[in-house]
Amino acid sequence: MNATSELKKKVFFRFIMAPIFIGLILFLPAGTLDYWQAWIYCAVLFIPVIFVVFYFLKKDPELLERRMRMKEKEEKQKTIIKIGIILFSIGFIIPGLDYRYHWSNVPVPLVIAANAIVLAGYIIVFFVLRENSYASRIIEVEKGQKVITTGPYAIVRHPMYLGVLLMYLFTPIGLGSYWAIIFFLPLIPLIVVRLLNEEEVLLRELPGYKEYCQKTRYHLVPFIW
């Protein structure tokens, strides 16, 4: 089996497993498939993935290979990932329980608006990936890697985290739950710690990153921080 076929196998396996996992973690706590907010959320989350996966399989398979890497090298990042998985898991279980026991009453327009913002966050992530072929899932600097200063990177230093935060922070409302917000809010300081540690690595190992930081002042949110 050649490298391309092996990559396709890995990508499609994860593409199949992700909706199954998210579906189970949403619908099992809800105790029903009649959880319309979850269906809308899953559509917003996974339908665009089909186009994105095929786009990068054709345009930049090396990026997808990097996105398949899961094992962090930095000890601090390993701890951050473990905490993130716990918060992520609880945060996705709560909306189903919320739906089952009617804890929240989120208006339909608010659910739709939140899902639109989730989609907007995903679009930001797509443009980041299209601009930066070195956007690995783990914190690392590869041989020959260059600083990316164009596209979203001309505005903030960590545009992918901005997109991810938009997706995560509006997920509870998109799923019709106010209570789940409690478990998604801690992702803000968690991502801040992650990106600051990432900057330490990039400043240490990536030539030209210090100059880029001097030119692009904002870490995450334009005109704020």
C-alpha positions as CSV (number, residue, x, y, z in Angstrom):
1,M,0.0,0.0,0.0
2,N,1.5,3.4,-1.0
3,A,1.7,6.5,1.2
4,T,-1.4,8.1,-0.5
5,S,-3.6,5.1,0.0
6,E,-2.5,4.8,3.6
7,L,-3.3,8.4,4.2
8,K,-6.7,8.0,2.6
9,K,-7.4,5.0,4.8
10,K,-6.5,7.0,8.0
11,V,-8.5,10.0,7.0
12,F,-11.6,8.1,6.1
13,F,-11.4,6.0,9.3
14,R,-11.4,9.2,11.4
15,F,-14.0,10.7,9.2
16,I,-16.3,7.8,9.9
17,M,-15.4,7.5,13.6
18,A,-15.9,11.2,14.5
19,P,-19.6,11.4,13.7
20,I,-20.2,8.1,15.4
21,F,-18.4,9.3,18.6
22,I,-20.1,12.7,18.6
23,G,-23.5,11.1,17.8
24,L,-23.2,8.7,20.7
25,I,-22.0,11.3,23.2
26,L,-25.0,13.6,22.2
27,F,-27.9,11.2,21.6
28,L,-27.3,8.6,24.3
29,P,-27.6,11.1,27.2
30,A,-30.6,12.7,25.4
31,G,-32.2,9.2,25.4
32,T,-33.8,9.9,22.0
33,L,-32.9,10.6,18.4
34,D,-35.6,13.3,18.4
35,Y,-33.0,15.9,19.5
36,W,-33.2,18.4,16.6
37,Q,-30.5,20.8,17.9
38,A,-28.0,17.9,17.8
39,W,-28.9,17.1,14.2
40,I,-28.4,20.7,13.1
41,Y,-25.1,20.8,15.0
42,C,-23.9,17.6,13.5
43,A,-24.8,18.8,10.0
44,V,-22.9,22.1,10.5
45,L,-20.0,20.2,11.9
46,F,-19.6,17.3,9.5
47,I,-21.1,18.2,6.1
48,P,-18.3,20.8,5.5
49,V,-15.7,18.2,6.5
50,I,-16.6,16.2,3.4
51,F,-15.6,19.0,1.1
52,V,-12.6,20.0,3.2
53,V,-11.1,16.5,3.3
54,F,-11.5,16.0,-0.4
55,Y,-10.0,19.5,-1.0
56,F,-6.8,18.8,1.0
57,L,-6.5,15.2,-0.3
58,K,-6.2,16.8,-3.8
59,K,-4.4,20.1,-2.9
60,D,-2.2,19.3,0.2
61,P,-2.1,15.7,1.4
62,E,1.0,16.5,3.4
63,L,-1.2,18.8,5.6
64,L,-3.6,16.0,6.3
65,E,-0.7,13.7,7.2
66,R,0.4,16.3,9.7
67,R,-3.1,16.6,11.1
68,M,-3.1,12.9,11.7
69,R,-0.4,13.2,14.3
70,M,-1.7,13.1,17.9
71,K,1.2,12.5,20.2
72,E,2.4,15.7,21.7
73,K,6.2,16.2,22.3
74,E,6.0,19.0,24.9
75,E,5.1,17.9,28.4
76,K,3.0,20.9,29.1
77,Q,1.0,20.2,26.0
78,K,0.3,16.7,27.1
79,T,-1.2,18.0,30.4
80,I,-3.3,20.6,28.5
81,I,-4.6,17.9,26.1
82,K,-5.7,15.7,29.0
83,I,-7.6,18.5,30.7
84,G,-9.1,19.5,27.4
85,I,-10.4,16.0,26.7
86,I,-12.1,15.9,30.1
87,L,-13.8,19.3,29.6
88,F,-14.7,18.4,26.0
89,S,-16.3,15.1,27.0
90,I,-18.3,16.5,29.9
91,G,-19.3,19.5,27.8
92,F,-20.8,17.3,25.1
93,I,-22.6,15.0,27.5
94,I,-24.4,17.8,29.3
95,P,-26.5,19.1,26.4
96,G,-28.0,15.7,25.9
97,L,-28.9,15.5,29.6
98,D,-30.2,19.0,29.4
99,Y,-32.5,18.1,26.5
100,R,-33.7,15.0,28.3
101,Y,-34.5,16.8,31.6
102,H,-35.5,20.2,30.1
103,W,-33.0,22.2,32.1
104,S,-32.7,24.9,29.5
105,N,-35.0,26.7,27.1
106,V,-32.8,28.2,24.4
107,P,-34.9,30.1,21.7
108,V,-34.7,28.6,18.2
109,P,-33.3,31.8,16.6
110,L,-30.4,31.7,19.2
111,V,-29.7,28.0,18.4
112,I,-29.6,28.8,14.7
113,A,-27.4,31.9,15.3
114,A,-25.0,29.9,17.5
115,N,-24.7,27.2,14.8
116,A,-23.9,29.9,12.2
117,I,-21.1,31.1,14.4
118,V,-19.8,27.5,14.8
119,L,-19.7,27.3,11.0
120,A,-17.9,30.6,10.8
121,G,-15.3,29.3,13.2
122,Y,-14.9,26.2,11.0
123,I,-14.5,28.4,7.9
124,I,-11.7,30.3,9.7
125,V,-10.0,27.1,10.5
126,F,-10.2,26.0,6.8
127,F,-8.6,29.3,5.6
128,V,-5.8,28.8,8.2
129,L,-5.2,25.3,7.0
130,R,-5.2,26.4,3.4
131,E,-2.6,29.1,4.2
132,N,-0.4,27.1,6.4
133,S,0.6,23.6,5.3
134,Y,2.6,23.2,8.5
135,A,-0.4,23.5,10.7
136,S,0.1,20.3,12.6
137,R,-2.3,19.1,15.3
138,I,0.6,18.9,17.7
139,I,3.2,21.5,18.7
140,E,6.3,21.0,16.6
141,V,8.7,22.7,14.2
142,E,9.7,20.7,11.1
143,K,12.9,21.0,9.1
144,G,12.4,23.6,6.4
145,Q,9.4,25.1,8.0
146,K,8.9,28.8,7.4
147,V,7.0,31.5,9.2
148,I,3.5,32.2,7.6
149,T,2.7,35.9,7.6
150,T,-0.1,36.0,5.0
151,G,-3.9,35.5,5.1
152,P,-5.3,35.2,8.6
153,Y,-1.7,35.2,10.0
154,A,-1.4,38.8,9.0
155,I,-4.1,39.7,11.5
156,V,-3.4,37.5,14.5
157,R,-0.6,35.1,15.3
158,H,-2.9,32.2,16.2
159,P,-6.0,32.4,13.9
160,M,-6.7,28.7,14.1
161,Y,-7.3,29.0,17.9
162,L,-9.6,31.9,17.2
163,G,-11.7,29.7,14.9
164,V,-11.6,26.8,17.3
165,L,-12.7,29.0,20.2
166,L,-15.7,30.3,18.2
167,M,-16.7,26.7,17.5
168,Y,-16.4,25.6,21.1
169,L,-17.8,28.6,22.9
170,F,-21.0,28.6,20.8
171,T,-21.4,24.8,20.8
172,P,-23.5,24.7,24.0
173,I,-26.0,27.2,22.7
174,G,-26.0,25.5,19.3
175,L,-27.0,22.3,21.1
176,G,-29.7,24.1,23.1
177,S,-28.0,24.1,26.5
178,Y,-27.1,26.9,28.8
179,W,-25.6,24.6,31.5
180,A,-22.9,23.2,29.1
181,I,-21.4,26.7,28.8
182,I,-19.9,26.1,32.3
183,F,-17.7,23.3,30.9
184,F,-16.7,25.0,27.7
185,L,-15.6,28.4,29.2
186,P,-12.5,26.9,30.8
187,L,-11.3,26.1,27.3
188,I,-10.4,29.8,27.0
189,P,-7.6,29.8,29.6
190,L,-6.6,26.3,28.4
191,I,-6.1,27.5,24.8
192,V,-4.3,30.7,26.0
193,V,-1.8,28.5,28.0
194,R,-1.4,26.2,25.0
195,L,-0.7,29.0,22.5
196,L,1.7,30.8,24.9
197,N,3.6,27.5,25.2
198,E,3.5,27.1,21.5
199,E,5.0,30.6,21.1
200,E,7.9,29.6,23.4
201,V,8.6,26.6,21.1
202,L,8.3,28.7,17.9
203,L,10.5,31.5,19.3
204,R,13.1,28.9,20.2
205,E,13.1,26.7,17.1
206,L,11.5,28.6,14.1
207,P,13.8,31.2,12.4
208,G,12.0,34.5,11.8
209,Y,9.2,34.0,14.3
210,K,10.5,36.7,16.7
211,E,10.4,39.2,13.9
212,Y,6.9,38.1,13.0
213,C,5.7,38.6,16.6
214,Q,7.1,42.1,16.5
215,K,5.2,42.8,13.3
216,T,1.9,41.0,14.2
217,R,1.1,42.2,17.7
218,Y,-2.1,40.3,18.5
219,H,-2.0,36.7,19.7
220,L,-5.6,35.7,19.3
221,V,-8.2,38.5,19.1
222,P,-7.7,41.5,16.8
223,F,-7.2,44.8,18.6
224,I,-7.6,43.2,22.0
225,W,-4.9,40.6,22.7
